[in-house]
Amino acid sequence: MASSRQGRSDGQLERVTFRKPTSNHAAGVGALIALCPQLAPNSLYCDLLLCTHFADTCTVAERAGEVVGWLSAYRPPNEPSTLFMWQIAVHPAVRNTGVGKGLIVSALNRPCCKSVTHIKATIALTNKASNSLFAILARDLGAPIQQVLWFDRDAHFNGLYESEYMISIGPIKLHPRCMERRQRVPSGR
């Protein structure tokens, strides 16, 4: 069953559904990522693999049949209590409505993430939206947040991309208000 959350955009209440992706979502995911210039595009094949092989930890948000949100995430084999978030994309029409946080909460509420105690992601310092999202998430989960240089612009990206900093949130301590928020956006199974 998919979960729903109401979001406000352009003054109208609109229905957003969060669920595990399927192979049918891959093209829509690619189109959404293309609308987010801060994200590097993936090949369609990569998006197909994410929507199938990693469906348990990835989340798609839909509104009226259109992909309006995407979270690609996985549990690193050497850190099974961590959910690493690779990409978070939110359609411009639904930004600042809670879709980004809803994508993460949907993934965290799934049975496969029951033992997750830490969240990680790499983010450029100039990506204000993602930095803000993770700061709010850490606050709402009652967890400390740390940030350290992970992939250097020159050493790792040959000067082509900005340096990426590893954001680490955890251990997660769910306060009652966070539990309530998590329950309002149950996972799509």
N, C-alpha and C positions, 0 to 999 in steps of 0.2 A: 504494500500500500504506500502511496506517495503522501508526503506531508504538504500542508499548505500554510502560507503566511500571507497576511495582507500587507502590501506596501503602498506608499503614497508617492505618486509621480504626476507631475503636471496637474495637481489639484484633484485627481481622480483616484479612487480606491481601486486597486487592481490586484488580481489573484496571481501569486507566484507559487509554484509547486517545486519542491525539492525532492530529488530521487537519485537512485543509482543510475549512472548512464548505461546505455546500450550502444551497440554498434551503429544504430540509427541516429545517434546524437553526434557522431564524430564530425560530420560536415558542418553542422551548426556550431559546434565548439570551435572549429577552425575559423569560421566566419566571425564569431564573437571575438576571438583573440585578435583578429585583424582590426577590430574596432578599438583595441587597447594598445596604443603605440609604445607603451612602456614594456610590453611583453614581446618576447621573440616568438615568431610563428613556428609551429611544428609542422612536420609533413602530415598529410592526411593519414598515412599509415601509422605514424606515431599516435595521433589522436584516436585511431581505431584501437590500437593496443591499450591505450589508457582507458578507453571506454569499455573494454572487455576484460583484459587481464587484471586491471587495477580497479574495476568497478566497485568493489567493496569499500574502497577508501576514497574514491572520487565522488563528486557530487555535481549534478547538473540542476540548474534552476530554469523552469519554463514558465512562460506567460503566454496564454493563447496559442500554444503550440510552438512558440519561438524560444530558442535557447537564449536566456538573458543573464545567466550566471554559470560559472564553471570553476570548480576546484579540482586540480589534479594533486593527488597526495598518495603517499605510500608509507609503509612501515619498513624502515631500513632493516635488513636481515641482522646486522650487528647491534641494532638498538630496537628490539621489539616493543619496548614501552614508549617509543616515540612515533608520532605521526609527523612526517616531513611533508610540508606543503610546497609543491613546485610552482604552480601557477594559480592565481585567483584572478578571474576576469569577470567584470560586471558591465553589462550593457549601459551606455550613457543614459538611457531613458529611466533606469531604475537605480542609479547611483544614489547614495545617501538615504536609502530606504531600509537598510538592514539586510540586504541580500548577501553581501559579503560575509557577514557574521553568520547568517542563516546557512550558508554553504558549509561553513566549518562546523557549526553545531550539529547539522544533519549528519555529517561524517562521524563526529564524536559520539553520537547517540547509537551508532550501529553496534551490533554484537561483536564484530571483529575489532572494535576499538575500545572494548570494555576495559582492557588493561593498560590503555594509554595514560601515561602520567606526565608526558612532556610533548610540546609542540615545537617544531623547528621550521624555519624557512630562511631563504637567503633573499635579501632585499637591498637595492641601491639606496643610498642616503637620500637621493632626490625623489624617490617614490613616496611622496607624502601620504597618499591614500593608504598604501599598505602599511607604512610605519604607524599611522594613526589606528588602523584596524587592529593591528597586533597589540598596540598599547591598551586599547579598550578591551580587547579579549583577555589580556593578562589581568587587567583590573577586575573584570567581571568573573574570572575564574579564581580570583584570590591568589594568583601565582606571581612569583617574581619573573622579571624579564631581563635578559642579558643580550648584549649585542657585541660581536667581535668580527674583525675583518676575516673573511673566509676565502674569497676569490679576488685576487688583486688585478686591477686594470692592466698593468704592464706584465706582471709575472704569469698571469693565467689567460688574459684576454688579448694579449698583444696590442694593447691600446685601443681595441675596437669597441669595447663596452666599459661601462662604469664598474668600479669595484663593487662587489656584493658582500654584504655583512650578514653573518649568521645570527638570526634572532632565535633565542631559546626561551621558551616559556615553561616554567614548571619548577617543582612539582605542582600539579594542578590540585587546588583545594576548592571544591565546589561548595559555595555558600548557599544557603536556602534560596536567595533571590536568583542565583545562577541556575540552580536546579529547576526553578520555576520557568526561567527563560528557556532552558534546554527542553523542558517538557512541552512548551508551546510550539516547538518546531521539531517534532519527532522525525526519526530517520525514515527515508523512503526505502522500503525493503521489497 
